[in-house]
């Protein structure tokens, strides 16, 4: 086994996703997930040598305890000697970071200062960083930011039409997220199209429980649908996406909602879940749709309509279009969603190849349109690989 493996950690508020992979070959050595951390059902599962193992963690187990368990797994399987770095997904880098960085005390301080922009994510990311520093004291720690890819947006794309002092003093602006995913699939799309990334005009739709669309012009993000927080933009699993800001006043003054209640409503009770009154899982809604559930059909229709509108709007900053990319759990696997969206975008001249659309699922990539001109692609994302590659590159530069 090559001495070139990176441990990638992705800490959520109650979860820890991890993987060990070779940044040069993309080979995944070990992968897994610790979930329900802080609860009585905390657990960890991982796959190694094609064998999946599940472990019940101690009740209320913390991120530190999950990482300690991961360290034991790594040692038991003699993997520690092959690690050259630990790469961390950090959700929000504000305007401070335009690329990945090697973590030191100053970097951690900035991540902590930016936590007010991502209160559910950055503190968890810091917990993962500090736990990994203790567990792997001899390894460099690398931070890879969701927001960094979008720092190429111009002021006309990232500013809100609010008093400018809010931007100057408080950093209130559009930042965008899913940058690592958008970057990866854009590079893959250029290869599939046999074009240079610097001569490519792409719209990437990352569709999962969280969804965002990104306009990528000559390899750079020029606009994206998420904003100050991951709530802005298209309809998502439990997030509303764009709403009338006046809704806040209506809910507080007319219905007596508190700010906390509204935040929960918009982030956890809306989107596909709120519209369908059934589930935030697209697979469940598609099954219900085919069974004749009108509410599920309505949720899917609203999701696709808003998504198609957003995609169409991004032709404005691009000026021209080579391809639309579908990625993320829904984008990679839902042939129905892709069909609905491309039908709504028929003025681009898309002709769906039904067989290709059905084939491009469950990890398979491909072109799913048969027309001349702009095409639609399905490309499985690989954020862990980007994090590992960035870590390896930074180590190389440092040496």
RODRENTOR-39516 format. One record per residue (C-alpha): residue number from 1; residue in one letter; chain; x, z, y. Coordinates in Angstrom, 2 decimals, always signed. Each point is the difference from the previous one (the first is absolute). Last residue first. Layout:
  num  residuo  cadena        x        z        y
  NUM        a       A        X        Z        Y
...
***
This chain:
  num  residuo  cadena        x        z        y
  399        x       A    +7.79    +1.56   +20.59
  398        x       A    -2.87    +0.59    +2.41
  397        x       A    -1.05    -3.67    -0.23
  396        x       A    -0.15    +0.15    -3.80
  395        x       A    -1.97    +3.24    +0.12
  394        x       A    -2.41    -1.60    +2.47
  393        x       A    -0.44    -3.03    -2.27
  392        x       A    -0.69    +2.11    -3.08
  391        x       A    -2.62    +2.05    +1.83
  390        x       A    -1.67    -3.10    +1.41
  389        x       A    -0.12    -1.52    -3.48
  388        x       A    -1.53    +3.15    -1.50
  387        x       A    -2.66    +0.17    +2.73
  386        x       A    -0.77    -3.70    -0.42
  385        x       A    -0.28    +0.46    -3.77
  384        x       A    -2.39    +2.93    +0.40
  383        x       A    -2.21    -2.05    +2.30
  382        x       A    -0.64    -2.61    -2.68
  381        x       A    -3.05    -2.09    +0.83
  380        x       A    -1.71    -2.28    -2.48
  379        x       A    -0.35    -3.48    +1.59
  378        x       A    -3.23    -2.01    +0.03
  377        x       A    +0.25    -3.08    +2.19
  376        x       A    -2.46    -1.97    +2.09
  375        x       A    +0.94    -3.42    +1.37
  374        x       A    +0.23    -1.63    +3.41
  373        x       A    +0.25    -3.81    -0.14
  372        x       A    -1.22    -2.03    -2.96
  371        x       A    -2.62    +1.63    -2.21
  370        x       A    +0.24    +1.44    -3.52
  369        x       A    -0.17    +3.72    +0.74
  368        x       A    +1.04    +2.97    -2.15
  367        x       A    +3.79    -0.24    +0.30
  366        x       A    +1.60    +2.52    -2.33
  365        x       A    +0.92    +3.54    -0.96
  364        x       A    -0.78    +1.90    -3.19
  363        x       A    +0.08    +3.80    -0.03
  362        x       A    -3.53    +0.59    -1.27
  361        x       A    -1.55    -3.02    +1.68
  360        x       A    +0.89    -3.56    +0.98
  359        x       A    -1.59    -1.69    -3.03
  358        x       A    -3.55    +0.37    +1.34
  357        x       A    +0.96    -1.61    +3.33
  356        x       A    +1.94    -2.75    -1.77
  355        x       A    -3.05    -0.86    -2.10
  354        x       A    -2.28    +0.03    +3.03
  353        x       A    +2.24    -2.19    +2.16
  352        x       A    -1.50    +0.75    +3.40
  351        x       A    -0.07    -2.85    +2.49
  350        x       A    +1.08    +1.25    +3.43
  349        x       A    -0.67    -2.35    +2.92
  348        x       A    +0.77    +2.51    +2.75
  347        x       A    -3.72    -0.19    +0.87
  346        x       A    -0.62    +1.55    -3.44
  345        x       A    +1.11    +3.44    +1.15
  344        x       A    -3.22    +1.69    -1.12
  343        x       A    +0.42    -1.67    -3.40
  342        x       A    +3.60    +1.25    -0.07
  341        x       A    -1.19    +3.56    +0.53
  340        x       A    -2.67    -0.15    -2.71
  339        x       A    +2.33    -1.55    -2.56
  338        x       A    +2.75    +2.53    +0.73
  337        x       A    -2.44    +2.88    -0.36
  336        x       A    -1.29    -1.38    -3.31
  335        x       A    +3.47    -0.65    -1.45
  334        x       A    +0.74    +3.68    +0.49
  333        x       A    +3.38    +0.86    -1.52
  332        x       A    +2.86    -0.57    +2.42
  331        x       A    -1.94    +0.43    +3.22
  330        x       A    -1.85    +3.03    -1.29
  329        x       A    +3.09    +1.91    -1.16
  328        x       A    +2.27    -1.29    +2.76
  327        x       A    +0.66    -3.68    +0.78
  326        x       A    -1.77    -3.14    +1.22
  325        x       A    +2.17    -2.38    +2.04
  324        x       A    -1.40    -2.64    +2.35
  323        x       A    +2.21    -3.03    +0.39
  322        x       A    +1.71    -2.53    +2.27
  321        x       A    -1.82    +0.67    +3.26
  320        x       A    +0.54    -1.11    +3.60
  319        x       A    -0.08    +1.62    +3.43
  318        x       A    +0.94    +3.33    -1.56
  317        x       A    -1.37    +2.29    +2.72
  316        x       A    -3.38    -1.81    -0.01
  315        x       A    -0.14    -0.72    -3.76
  314        x       A    -0.34    +3.75    -0.30
  313        x       A    -3.67    -0.07    +1.00
  312        x       A    -0.93    -1.86    -3.19
  311        x       A    +1.49    +2.75    -2.16
  310        x       A    -1.90    +2.67    +1.91
  309        x       A    -3.30    -1.85    -0.29
  308        x       A    +0.57    -0.52    -3.74
  307        x       A    +0.61    +3.72    -0.49
  306        x       A    -3.11    +0.98    +1.92
  305        x       A    -2.13    -2.36    -2.08
  304        x       A    +1.63    +1.02    -3.27
  303        x       A    -0.58    +3.74    +0.46
  302        x       A    -3.51    -0.54    +1.34
  301        x       A    -0.87    -2.11    -3.05
  300        x       A    +1.55    +2.51    -2.41
  299        x       A    -1.99    +2.87    +1.50
  298        x       A    -3.23    -2.04    -0.03
  297        x       A    +0.49    -0.93    -3.66
  296        x       A    +0.47    +3.67    -0.89
  295        x       A    -3.19    +0.85    +1.87
  294        x       A    -1.89    -2.78    -1.78
  293        x       A    +0.86    +1.23    -3.51
  292        x       A    -0.81    -3.04    -2.18
  291        x       A    +2.19    +0.66    -3.03
  290        x       A    +2.56    -2.49    +1.32
  289        x       A    +0.25    +2.06    +3.19
  288        x       A    +0.28    +3.26    -1.97
  287        x       A    +2.97    -1.39    -1.94
  286        x       A    +1.53    -1.21    +3.25
  285        x       A    -0.56    +3.40    +1.59
  284        x       A    +1.74    +1.84    -2.82
  283        x       A    +2.98    -2.34    +0.18
  282        x       A    +0.15    +0.34    +3.80
  281        x       A    +0.41    +3.77    -0.26
  280        x       A    -1.35    +1.77    +3.10
  279        x       A    -3.13    +0.97    -1.92
  278        x       A    -3.79    +0.26    +0.10
  277        x       A    -1.55    +0.45    +3.41
  276        x       A    +0.88    -3.69    +0.34
  275        x       A    +0.62    +0.05    +3.75
  274        x       A    +1.66    +3.41    +0.10
  273        x       A    +2.20    -0.57    -3.02
  272        x       A    +1.03    -3.50    +1.03
  271        x       A    +1.07    +1.27    +3.40
  270        x       A    -1.18    +3.46    +1.03
  269        x       A    +0.25    +3.51    -1.44
  268        x       A    +3.71    +0.79    +0.08
  267        x       A    +1.52    -1.30    +3.23
  266        x       A    -2.95    -0.53    +2.33
  265        x       A    -2.12    +2.92    -1.23
  264        x       A    +2.94    +2.40    -0.32
  263        x       A    +1.09    -0.74    +3.57
  262        x       A    -3.60    +0.35    +1.16
  261        x       A    -0.33    +3.41    -1.67
  260        x       A    +3.28    +1.17    +1.53
  259        x       A    -1.08    -1.13    +3.47
  258        x       A    -3.28    +1.92    -0.40
  257        x       A    -3.35    -1.70    -0.52
  256        x       A    -2.92    +1.15    +2.16
  255        x       A    -2.25    -2.99    -0.66
  254        x       A    -0.64    -1.30    +3.51
  253        x       A    +3.02    +1.26    +1.90
  252        x       A    +2.66    +0.00    -2.71
  251        x       A    -1.15    -2.98    -2.08
  250        x       A    -0.91    -2.12    +3.01
  249        x       A    +3.20    +0.87    +1.84
  248        x       A    +2.14    -0.98    -3.01
  247        x       A    -2.03    -3.17    -0.55
  246        x       A    +1.08    -1.13    +3.46
  245        x       A    +3.29    -1.05    -1.56
  244        x       A    -1.96    -2.90    -1.62
  243        x       A    +1.46    -0.34    -3.49
  242        x       A    +2.97    -1.76    -1.59
  241        x       A    +0.95    +1.15    -3.51
  240        x       A    -2.46    +2.34    -1.66
  239        x       A    +2.37    +1.68    -2.43
  238        x       A    -1.11    +0.92    -3.56
  237        x       A    +1.12    -3.08    -1.94
  236        x       A    +0.81    -2.17    +2.99
  235        x       A    -1.84    -2.08    +2.63
  234        x       A    +2.38    -1.87    +2.31
  233        x       A    +1.96    +1.36    +2.94
  232        x       A    +0.68    +3.50    +1.29
  231        x       A    +0.14    +3.07    -2.24
  230        x       A    +3.69    -0.26    -0.97
  229        x       A    +0.94    +1.71    +3.28
  228        x       A    +1.21    -1.28    +3.36
  227        x       A    -1.07    -3.42    -1.22
  226        x       A    -0.76    -1.80    -3.24
  225        x       A    -0.84    -3.71    +0.31
  224        x       A    +3.43    -1.54    +0.42
  223        x       A    +1.63    -2.28    +2.53
  222        x       A    +3.30    -1.85    +0.52
  221        x       A    +1.77    +1.18    -3.16
  220        x       A    +3.19    -2.00    -0.40
  219        x       A    +1.11    -2.45    -2.69
  218        x       A    -0.60    -3.19    +1.97
  217        x       A    -3.44    +1.25    +1.08
  216        x       A    -1.64    +2.67    -2.14
  215        x       A    -3.60    +0.89    +0.92
  214        x       A    -0.91    +3.18    -1.86
  213        x       A    -3.26    +1.21    -1.56
  212        x       A    -0.59    +3.57    -1.10
  211        x       A    -1.89    +1.84    -2.71
  210        x       A    +0.11    +3.56    -1.36
  209        x       A    -1.82    +0.54    -3.28
  208        x       A    +1.66    -3.29    -0.85
  207        x       A    +0.33    -3.31    +1.80
  206        x       A    +3.22    -1.16    +1.64
  205        x       A    -0.99    -3.26    +1.69
  204        x       A    +3.02    -2.02    +1.14
  203        x       A    -0.36    -2.86    +2.47
  202        x       A    +2.94    -2.40    +0.02
  201        x       A    +1.84    -2.46    +2.19
  200        x       A    +3.36    -0.92    -1.58
  199        x       A    +3.04    -1.67    +1.57
  198        x       A    +2.18    +3.11    +0.23
  197        x       A    -1.08    +0.93    -3.54
  196        x       A    +1.58    -3.29    -1.11
  195        x       A    -2.39    -2.11    -2.02
  194        x       A    -0.42    -0.77    -3.68
  193        x       A    -3.62    +1.19    +0.17
  192        x       A    +0.63    +2.48    -2.82
  191        x       A    +3.19    +1.20    +1.71
  190        x       A    -1.78    +0.42    +3.33
  189        x       A    -2.74    +1.93    -1.77
  188        x       A    +2.48    +2.40    -1.60
  187        x       A    +1.53    +0.86    +3.37
  186        x       A    -3.45    +0.49    +1.48
  185        x       A    -0.99    +2.15    -2.98
  184        x       A    +2.87    +2.40    +0.62
  183        x       A    -0.39    +0.37    +3.77
  182        x       A    -3.76    +0.60    -0.25
  181        x       A    +0.57    +2.68    -2.65
  180        x       A    +2.70    +1.82    +1.99
  179        x       A    -2.12    -0.19    +3.15
  178        x       A    -3.05    +1.61    -1.61
  177        x       A    -0.64    +1.53    +3.45
  176        x       A    -0.70    -1.05    +3.58
  175        x       A    +1.32    +1.54    +3.22
  174        x       A    -2.72    -0.52    +2.62
  173        x       A    +0.55    +2.08    +3.12
  172        x       A    -0.25    +3.60    +1.23
  171        x       A    +3.62    +1.11    +0.35
  170        x       A    -0.93    +3.18    +1.89
  169        x       A    +1.73    -0.32    +3.36
  168        x       A    +0.47    -3.75    +0.51
  167        x       A    -2.91    -1.12    -2.18
  166        x       A    -2.47    +2.48    +1.46
  165        x       A    +1.43    -0.79    +3.45
  164        x       A    -1.16    -3.60    -0.37
  163        x       A    -3.62    +1.06    +0.41
  162        x       A    -1.76    -1.72    -2.93
  161        x       A    -0.27    -3.67    -0.93
  160        x       A    +1.90    +0.64    -3.24
  159        x       A    +3.50    -1.40    -0.31
  158        x       A    +1.42    -1.40    -3.25
  157        x       A    -0.79    -3.71    +0.17
  156        x       A    +0.54    -0.65    +3.72
  155        x       A    +3.09    +2.22    -0.18
  154        x       A    +1.61    -2.31    -2.57
  153        x       A    +0.19    +0.84    -3.71
  152        x       A    +3.53    +0.17    -1.42
  151        x       A    -0.43    +3.71    -0.75
  150        x       A    -2.40    -0.98    -2.78
  149        x       A    +2.59    +0.09    -2.78
  148        x       A    +0.94    +3.58    +0.93
  147        x       A    -3.49    +1.53    -0.41
  146        x       A    +0.04    +0.71    -3.72
  145        x       A    +3.43    +1.62    +0.40
  144        x       A    +2.80    +0.12    -2.57
  143        x       A    +2.03    +3.23    +0.10
  142        x       A    +3.18    +0.18    -2.11
  141        x       A    +1.54    +3.10    -1.57
  140        x       A    +3.65    -0.16    -1.02
  139        x       A    +0.71    +1.69    -3.34
  138        x       A    +2.17    +3.05    -0.68
  137        x       A    -2.67    +2.56    +0.90
  136        x       A    -2.45    -1.50    -2.47
  135        x       A    -2.45    +2.87    -0.65
  134        x       A    +0.41    +1.69    +3.37
  133        x       A    -0.08    -3.24    +1.95
  132        x       A    -2.92    -1.16    -2.14
  131        x       A    -2.05    +3.06    +1.00
  130        x       A    +0.84    -0.62    +3.65
  129        x       A    -1.01    -3.65    -0.16
  128        x       A    -3.19    +0.67    -1.94
  127        x       A    -1.10    +2.70    +2.44
  126        x       A    +0.81    -2.36    +2.86
  125        x       A    -2.27    -2.70    -1.47
  124        x       A    -2.78    +2.59    -0.33
  123        x       A    +0.40    +0.90    +3.70
  122        x       A    -0.01    -3.75    +0.83
  121        x       A    -3.21    -0.77    -1.90
  120        x       A    -3.04    +2.07    +0.95
  119        x       A    +1.03    +0.60    +3.62
  118        x       A    +0.90    -3.65    +0.66
  117        x       A    +0.32    -0.43    +3.79
  116        x       A    +0.64    +3.72    +0.56
  115        x       A    +2.65    -0.26    -2.72
  114        x       A    +2.22    -2.07    +2.29
  113        x       A    +1.96    +3.08    +1.06
  112        x       A    +0.60    +0.86    -3.67
  111        x       A    +1.35    -3.49    -0.70
  110        x       A    +2.21    +0.36    +3.11
  109        x       A    +1.39    +3.32    -1.25
  108        x       A    +0.62    -1.44    -3.45
  107        x       A    +2.04    -2.79    +1.55
  106        x       A    +2.12    +2.48    +1.99
  105        x       A    +0.69    +2.10    -3.10
  104        x       A    +1.17    -3.02    -2.02
  103        x       A    -1.79    -2.79    -1.84
  102        x       A    +1.58    -3.40    -0.49
  101        x       A    -2.20    -2.50    +1.82
  100        x       A    -2.56    -2.76    -0.63
   99        x       A    -0.77    -2.39    +2.84
   98        x       A    -1.72    -0.16    +3.38
   97        x       A    -0.17    +3.77    +0.35
   96        x       A    -0.75    +2.08    +3.09
   95        x       A    -3.16    -1.74    +1.15
   94        x       A    -2.15    +2.13    -2.29
   93        x       A    +1.60    +0.52    -3.40
   92        x       A    -3.19    +0.69    -1.92
   91        x       A    -0.58    -0.28    -3.75
   90        x       A    +3.35    +1.04    -1.42
   89        x       A    +0.76    -1.45    -3.44
   88        x       A    +3.12    +1.71    -1.28
   87        x       A    +2.97    -1.54    -1.76
   86        x       A    +2.35    +2.22    -2.03
   85        x       A    +3.48    -1.39    -0.55
   84        x       A    +2.69    -1.02    -2.51
   83        x       A    -1.70    +1.11    -3.23
   82        x       A    +1.59    -0.96    -3.33
   81        x       A    +1.40    +3.45    -0.81
   80        x       A    -3.44    +1.54    +0.43
   79        x       A    -1.61    -2.05    -2.77
   78        x       A    +1.00    +1.99    -3.08
   77        x       A    -3.56    +0.17    -1.35
   76        x       A    -0.19    +3.79    +0.16
   75        x       A    +1.64    -0.05    +3.42
   74        x       A    -2.57    -2.36    +1.51
   73        x       A    -2.89    +1.90    -1.58
   72        x       A    +1.38    +3.32    +1.32
   71        x       A    +0.35    -1.51    +3.47
   70        x       A    -3.62    -1.18    -0.19
   69        x       A    -1.12    +3.54    -0.81
   68        x       A    +1.92    +1.27    +3.04
   67        x       A    -1.62    -2.78    +2.04
   66        x       A    -3.44    +1.19    -1.07
   65        x       A    +0.95    +3.59    +0.82
   64        x       A    +1.16    -1.00    +3.47
   63        x       A    -3.18    -2.00    +0.55
   62        x       A    -1.96    +3.15    -0.79
   61        x       A    -1.74    +1.17    -3.19
   60        x       A    -3.33    +1.74    +0.72
   59        x       A    -0.47    +0.60    -3.75
   58        x       A    +3.25    -0.66    -1.91
   57        x       A    +0.51    -3.62    -0.97
   56        x       A    -1.76    -1.67    -2.90
   55        x       A    +2.28    -2.72    -1.35
   54        x       A    -0.91    -3.51    -1.15
   53        x       A    +2.43    -2.36    -1.75
   52        x       A    -0.19    -3.79    -0.18
   51        x       A    +2.41    -1.82    -2.30
   50        x       A    +1.21    -3.46    +0.98
   49        x       A    +3.62    +1.25    +0.11
   48        x       A    -1.05    +2.44    +2.73
   47        x       A    -3.46    +0.34    +1.54
   46        x       A    -1.04    +3.06    +1.99
   45        x       A    -2.87    +2.42    +0.45
   44        x       A    -0.20    +3.12    +2.12
   43        x       A    -2.81    +2.51    +0.42
   42        x       A    -1.56    +2.40    +2.48
   41        x       A    -3.47    +1.00    -1.22
   40        x       A    -0.21    +3.39    +1.71
   39        x       A    +0.74    -1.59    +3.36
   38        x       A    +3.02    -0.13    +2.30
   37        x       A    +1.12    -3.29    -1.49
   36        x       A    -2.91    -2.04    -1.34
   35        x       A    +2.45    -2.71    -1.02
   34        x       A    +3.52    -0.55    -1.29
   33        x       A    +0.58    -3.66    -0.72
   32        x       A    +2.38    -2.04    -2.11
   31        x       A    +2.71    -2.57    -0.44
   30        x       A    +3.22    -0.27    -1.99
   29        x       A    +2.50    -2.81    -0.54
   28        x       A    -1.63    -2.68    +2.13
   27        x       A    +2.09    -3.17    +0.06
   26        x       A    -0.08    -1.66    +3.45
   25        x       A    +3.31    -1.73    -0.90
   24        x       A    +1.99    +0.88    +3.11
   23        x       A    -1.82    +3.14    +1.16
   22        x       A    +0.10    +1.51    -3.52
   21        x       A    -2.89    +2.40    -0.34
   20        x       A    -0.95    +3.65    -0.23
   19        x       A    -3.58    +0.67    +1.00
   18        x       A    -2.09    +2.69    +1.63
   17        x       A    -3.48    +0.68    +1.36
   16        x       A    -0.57    +3.53    +1.23
   15        x       A    -3.48    +1.23    +0.82
   14        x       A    -1.97    +2.50    +2.06
   13        x       A    +0.77    -1.03    +3.61
   12        x       A    +1.85    -3.06    -1.18
   11        x       A    +3.68    -0.19    -0.90
   10        x       A    +1.51    -3.34    -1.00
    9        x       A    +3.36    +0.46    -1.70
    8        x       A    +2.34    -2.78    -1.14
    7        x       A    +2.99    +0.89    -2.20
    6        x       A    +2.58    -2.75    +0.31
    5        x       A    +2.08    -1.49    -2.77
    4        x       A    +3.32    -1.81    +0.22
    3        x       A    +2.40    +1.45    -2.58
    2        x       A    -1.04    -2.75    -2.41
    1        x       A    -1.38    +0.99    -3.44
***
